[in-house]
Amino acid sequence: MFLIKQINMKKPILIFILLFSVMLLSAQEVDKDSLKTEEVNIVKPYTPKIKDAFKIKKNPVIENDDIQDKKPVEYTIHSVPVASTFTPSKGKAKGVARKAQERIYENYVNLGFGNYTTPKLEAFAHTSTTRDNDFGVKLGFHSSNGGIKDVKLDNNFLDGNIEAYYKNAADAFDWKMSVGYEYQKLNWYGLNDALSLTDTQLNAIDPKQIYNGFDLGGMMKYYDSNFKGAQINANIFTDAYNSSEFHILATPQFEFPISTEWIDTDVRLEYIGGSFEKDYANVNKIEYGFYNLGISPNFKVNRDFLSVNLGAHLVYTAAIKNTGVNKFFIYPNVTASYELIQDVVIVYAGVTGGLHQHSYHDFVSENPFVSPTLNIARTNEQYNAKLGTKGKLMPNVSYNINASYKSENAKPLYKLNEINFGTANNYQYANSFKVLYDNVTTFGVFGELAMDFTKEFRFGGNARFSTYNLEVQEEAWNLPSLEASIFANYDAKKIVVGANLFFVSERKDQFIDNTLFAPITNITNKSYIDLNATVKYRFSDRLSAFINGNNLFGTNYQRFTNYKVQGIQVLGGLKYKFDL
């Protein structure tokens, strides 16, 4: 177990505790009427999912815009007396057949095992002591011995996480607290095929990297109050190379009436600070820190088939430890939608923007093979203009099409680190990634289609095409111009079958060997198709068996430069549901 490096986080932690305590005390001071009403809260069971390592999970999602409910049709009935000689016969009661309904269980254990020596466990359980509270725990475990074809270094991995929560419902507010821990072990195994290393050099490389994450969260939701609630989250993230990061984010929400409309206001209170033990040249320590304060008022207007949101994001960001300058930004947040043809054609448009605070934890979540020598910064999304239409071509066929144009200052790009034999760190063999920032404008086209053939069978897909214009960099490193997916799901009484097909186009990168003064080698990562499928059979309401197949075409494609994936992956197991 690796020790967590001590960082100066006393003030942020005190801020977190103070904010949550103030809101909790405020909740307890809300006046209550002497006349109480009984409420029945129907809560959907929480069914967490554990992410698959090295796999892309994308499901088509129709974007939602606020649309005013349909105007009700008023009917007037004119009664006209009609002579009748019909005399009804006496009715006879007839029995109604009762259809057995599937019982819903709120807890489950999911256990499986696959090739490449891959065990997997998911579990969730919760209970309550009164009608107003609920507490539970979820956990996940997924590992593999690796075994990727033509890879010279260890390529095993392990992902584990556990989270516990407690929530309580009162007359005027609800609140919830949670605590979690995540553990991830992987290897920088992505050596370039053109790199010639002796057995001695290979044996000297220890490609292992370990990430640890500790998370503490809180949530409050108020009723019948201008203060609608807040969410608070504090995260500590460390790795095996003495990197450390502390991130705290609080987002209170308010609502104020103006005439017959409302103004919703979101507030952002954020601090992030951390350090890396050394930069890529092994010369200096890297330290960073940011405070971000923001307010986002939104005025919403709904009229018949028209919905309009007039808002803005106002953000003040302060950089400390020589990581940048202090600035104040104003971003638009204006959206509108209009239902041209009821249920068939909805036209929507908008211009939005915002300040995006990056973190080491976020970069690792997106690309776990980054080096522990990153430059953490902020992205200024000046604007993102979008125009589109959505609706239904037929009652069972929905669509969504839009075009967008976005301008971002300091957009992050992943690029291979150059070789640096002089320091001989385990991630300096062009087997890790750095983060570069550039001013980028992006034009994108998105389309999505979903069809419900029957109650049991659903089919659909989506595609996104993007073109990038960069100010400094030669290419939009490791960004594809086209991403597409197709899905199909069949859910019968006993058997469930699903399939997902993903396509990702070519991506650019570079291989740089500074030690030999060799010319830069441009890399084009080939496009790839990945087919995943799952089959589940229900023995009963409680017990079911499943078998999952990933990368069924068996290609050792590269999601990231030099990082091949496992071939055909098959994992089967059992899922058992129960009540406490």
N, C-alpha and C positions, 0 to 999 in steps of 0.2 A: 504494500500500500504506500502510495506516495503522499508525503506531507503537503498540506496546503500552506503556501507561502503567506506569511502575515502581510496584510496590506492595511493601509490607513482607511478604515471604513467605519469608524465609530460614529462619525457625524451622520453619514447616510443611514446607518441602522437606527440611530436615535430618531432621525426624521421619519423613517418608516413606522416605528413604534408609536411616535407621537401622532402622526396622521391617522393611523388606524384607531388609536385610543380615543381621539377627539370625535371621530365619526361614531364609534360605539357608544360613547357617553351621550352624544346628541340623539342617537336612536332611542336610548333609554329615557330621555327627557320629553319625548313626544307625548302630548296630552291625549288621553284616551277617553272616549265617550263611556258613560255608565251603561248605556245600552249596547250590548255586544251582539254581533251577528256571527253565525256559524259559517265557515268557509270550508269548501272541499278543494284541496289542491291536488290536481292530477299531474304527476311528474313523470316524464318519460324516463325509463331506466337508462342509466348512463352505461354505455357499452364502449369502453375505450379500445383503440386499435394500436398495435405496436408496429412501428415502421419497419419495412424490410430493408436491410443493408444493401447498398449498391443497386437498388431497384427504384424505378420511377413509378410513382403512383399518381395518376391523373384521372379524374372522372369529369365528364362534361357537366358543367354547371350553368344553367341559364341565369344570366345576370338579372337581378331584380331592381326595378326602379319603382318608386312610389306611384301607384295608379289609383285614382279615385274609384271607389266601388261603383258598379253599374247603377244607373238610375232606375229605380223600381218602376215597373209598368203597372199603371192603375187600371182596373177593370170596373165597369159599371154594368150590372145585370138588370135587364128590364123583364119583369115577370109578366107572362101572358097566360091566362087561364086556358087550359085545353081539356076538352071533354074526354073521358076515358071510361071504358067498361071493363078494364083489366082488373082482375082480382088475384092478388098474389097467393100462392099456396103456402102452407105452413113450412117454415124452414126446419131443416134437420141439422143438428150439430155434426161437424166432421172433424176428426182429429187432424192436428197439424204436426207434420213430421219435424222433429227438432234436429238441426244439423250440429254435429259436434264441433265445438270451437277449440282452436289450439290454445292451450293455456300458456300464459306468458310468465316466465320465471325471471327474476331480477338479478340473479347471480350466475356465474358460469366459470368453468375451468376448461381451457383449450390446450391440449397437449399433442404435440406432433414430433415426427422425426423424419429426416430426409437424407438423400445421398450427400456426399461431401462431409459426412458425419455432422449433420445439422439438427440439433435438438431445438425445439421452440416451445415456449410456454407463455400463455396469457391467462390471467385470472382476475376476476372482479367479484367482490363481496361487500354487501352493506346491510345495515340493519338500523333500528331506531329503538329508543326507550320510551318515547312519547309520540303523540301524533304530530308534534311540532318540530322534531329534530330528525336528523339522519346523519350517519357516519359510516365510512367505508374505506376500503383500501383496494388499490389495483396494482398489479405487478406484471412485468414482462421480462422474458429472457429469450435471446436468440443468438446462436453462435455457429461457427463453422470452422472446420480444419483447413479450409482453403482448397488447395488442389487445382488451382488455375493452370491451364496448359501453358507450357513454355515460360514460366515465371521462375526466376532464379532465387528470389528472396521469399521469406515467410509471408504468406498472404492470408493467414487466418484472421478471424475477427470475433468480437463478442460485444453484444449490446444488452444492457440490463437497466431496468428502472423500477422504482417503487414510489407510490404516492398514497398518502392518507389524507382524508378530509373530514370536516365536521361542518354541518350547516343547520341553521335554526330559523324557523318562521315565526314571526310575531304579528300582531294586529297591524302595525304601521310599517313594518320593514322586515326584510329577510337578510340574513348575513351568512357568510361561509368563510372558512379558513382551510388552507391546505398546506402540506409540506411534502416535498419530494426530493428524490436523489436519482441521478442518472450516471451510468458508468459505461464507457465505450473504449474498447481496445481494438486497434487496427495496426496496419503496417504500411510504411512507404515502400511498396514493392515495385513501383512503376519505373523500372530502368529502361532506358532507350535501347533498342536492339542494336544500334550502331555503336554503343558504348562497350569498349573492350576492357574487361576487368579480370585480373588474375584470381585464382581461387583464394589466395591470401587476402586480396582486397575485398572480395565478396564476403569472406568469413569475418572480416573486421567490421562489417556494417551490421548494426543492430537497428532494424527499421521500425521497431515497436514504438507506438505512441499511445498514451492513455489520457482520456479526458474524464474529468469529474465535474458534475454539476449539482449544486444544492439550490433548492427553490422554496421560497416561502411566499404564499399568496393570500389575499383577502378580498372579499367582495361584499358590497352592501347594496340593497335595492329598496328604495323608499316608495311609499304609496301616499297619494294625496298630499304632496309636498313639492315646493319648488326645487328642492334638492332631490334629484332622482336617484342618486347613489354614486358609488365609486368602485373602482378596482385598483388594487395595489399589488405589485409583484416585485420581489427582491430576489436576485439571482447571483450566486457566486460560482465562477467557472474557473477551473484550473487544468493544467496538463502536466505531463511527466518532465517537462523542461523548465519548471519553475515559473511558467506564465500564470498570471492571475488576473481576474476581472471581477468587478462588482458593479451590478446594474440594478437600479431601482426606478420604477415607473409607477406613478399614481395618475389616475384619470377620473376626476370627479365630473359629474354631469348635472346640469341645471335646466330647468324649463320655466319660462315666464310667459304669461298670457299678454297678448296685445290685441285688443278688440276681440274678434272672433277667431284669431289665429294664435299660434304659439311660436316662441323663439326657443330653440334647443341650443344649449351651449355646452361644449365639451372643453375641459381644461386639461392641460398636459404639464405635469411636473416630473422631470426626469434628470437623473444623474447617472453617469457612467464613468468609471475610472479603472485603469489597469496598467499592467506593465509586462514586457518581455525581457528576459534576462540579458539578451544581446541581440544586436541587429544581424543581418545576414553576413556582414563582413567581420563579425566577431570583434567589433570595436567598441560600440556604445550600447548602453542600455536604452530600451525604448519605453517611454512612459506617455500616457495619454489620459485626458479627462475632459468631460463636457457637462455643462448644465444646459438644459433646454426647458424653457417656459413658454407655454402656448395657450391660446384661447381661440375657440372656433364657434362663433355664433352662426346659427342657421335659421332662416325664416322660411317656413314652408307654407305654400298656398295650394289648396286643392279645390278645383272648380270643375264639376261634371267630369269630363274625360281628360282634363288637363291637370298636370301636377308640376309644380315649379318649386325649386329650392334655391334661395338666394342666400349665399353664405360666404365666409372667408376664413382663412387660417392665418392668425397672427402669431409669429414665433420669434422669441428672442433666444439666441444661442450664445453661450459663453464658453470659450475654450481655455483650458488651463494647462500648465506644464508644457508650454511652447508647442501646442499641437494645432494652433490655428488662431484666427481672429474672432472677435465678438461682433455679431451682426444681428440686425432686426429684419425679418422678412414678412411680407404680406402676400398671401397666395389666394387665388380665386377658388371658390367652391360653388359653382353655379351649374345646376342641372335642371333639365326639363323633359317631360314626356307627354305625348298626346296620342290618344287612341283614335286614329283615323277611321278604321273600320272595326266595329266592336268585336273583340276577341281575335281578330284576324291580322290587323296591321297596327302596330304601336311604334311611333317614331320617337326616338329619344336623342338628346344631345347634351353636351356638358363640357365645361372647362374647369379642371381641378389642378391642384398642385400641393406641394408639401415638402417639409424637411424630413429626411430619412436618416436617423441615427444608426450607424452600423456598429457591430460589436464582434468580438472574437467568437463568441458563442454562435452568432448568426452565420458567420462565414464557415465555421466548422460544420454546422448543420447542413449547409448547402454544398460544401466541398470539404470533406474531412481530411483531405490530403494537403492542406495548406501547411506552410512552415510556421514555426512559432516565432516569426520575425516580422509580423504584419504592421502596416501603417493603417491605423484605425481612424476613419474620418466620417464626414457627413456628406450626403448627396442632396443638392438643392434642385429639386424637381420644379422648375419654373412654371411649367404648365403642361397639362395633358388634355388635349382637345379630342373629343370623341363624337361621332355621329353614326347612328345606326337605326335599325328597325328590328322588331321581333314580334312574335305572335303565333298564330296557328294557321297552317295551310289547310288542314282538315282537323276535325275534332280530336284526332289521335296523333297528329303530327305538329310538333312545335319547332320553331326556328329562331335563330338570333344571328344577325349580321351587323358588323360595325367596322368603321375605319377610324384610326387614331393617329395623332401626330403629337409627339412628346419631346420636350427639351429638358435635359438633365445636365447640370454642372457637377463634376466629380462623380461620375457613374463608375462603380467598381467593375473591374475586369480581371478574370483569373488568367495568369500566364505562367508557364514553366519557369522555375528558378534556373539560373545558369549553374554550370558545374564549378565547384570551388574545392579542389583537392587539397588546397593548402591548409584549410582548417579541419577537413575530414569529419565534419558533422554528418550524422546519419541521414539527414534530409538534403544534403548538398551535392547529390549526384544527379542533378536534373530529375529528381524523383519527388519533388514537392512543388507547390505553387505559391506565387506571391500575388498580391492584390495591387493592381495599377488603377489610377483614376484618370478619367478623361471627360471632356465635355462632349456629350453625345446627343444627337437628335435621331429619333426613331419614328419611322412611318410603319404602321402595322395594319393588317387586315385580318379580321377574325370572323369565322363562320361556324355555326353549330346547328345540328339537326338531331331531333329525338323522336322516335316513333314507338307508340304503344300498339302493337298489332293485336294483342289480346291482354287480358288481365295477367296472364302468366309470362308473356314474352315481350321484352323491350329491347329496342335496337337504336343505336345512334352513333354520333361521332362529332369531332370538331377539328379545326385546323387553324393555325396562326402563321401568317407570313409577315416577316419583318425585314426592313432594310435599315442600315445604320450609317450615319455620317459622323465621323470622328474628327476632332480638332488636331490631335497630336499623334495618336497611335496609328499604325499602318492598317490594322484590322481590328474588328470587334472580337478580341480573343475569346475563344471557346464559347461563342454565342452562335446558335444555329439560325439560319434564315427561315427555316420551315420546321414546324412541329405539328404532328397530327396524331389523332388517336381514334380508334373505332371500338365500340363495346357492344356486347350482346348479353342479355340475361334472361334465363328461363327459370321460373320459380313455380313448380307444381307442388302437389300436396306432400309427396315423399322425397322428391329429388329437386335439387337446385343446380343449374349449370350456368357458368359465367365465363366470358372470355374478353380479353383486352388486347388490342394490337396497337403498338406505338411505333411511330416513325420520327426520327430525328435526322436532319440533314447534316451536311459537312460542317466542320468547325476548324478554325485556323489556330495555329500555335507556332512557336519557334524553339529550336534546340540550339543552345549557346554554350560553347566550351571555351571559356576565357583562358584556361590554363595553357592551352596549346595554340592560342591565337588562330584557331580554325575559323573558317567562314561560317556565318550564321546559316543554319539549315531551316528552311521553311517547312512546316508540317501541316498536312491536311488530314484531319481525322475523318475517316470515311463515314458516310451516313449509315444508319442501321435501322433494322426492324426488330422489335421484340414482341413476342407473343406469349401472353400469360393466360392460364385457364384454371378454373377450379370446379370441382364436382363435389356436391354434398348430398348425403342420403340420410333422411330422418328415420331412425328406428321408432322414436316416440317423441312426445313433446320435450322430454328431458335429454335424450341421448341421440347424437348424430355422429356420422363418420364423414371425413372429408379427405380429399387429395388435391393438392395444389401443384401446378406445373408452371415454372418460370423459364424464360428464354428457350422456348420449345423448338426454335429453329437451330439452337445449339451453336450459334456463332459467338466467337470470343471478341465481340466488339469492344470499343473503348468509350466509356462515358466521359472520362477525362483522359487527357493525353498520356499514353503509355500505361494506362490502367485498364487492362483487360478484365472482363468479368468471367464468372464461372459459366460452364456450358449448360446443358440441360439440367434443370434443378427440379426434383420431384420430392414433395414432402406430404406425408399423410398422417392422419391422427384422428382423435376423438374429441368431441365437445360435449360436456355435461352441464346442464342447467339445473338450478335448484333454488329453493327459498330458505331463508333463515327464520 
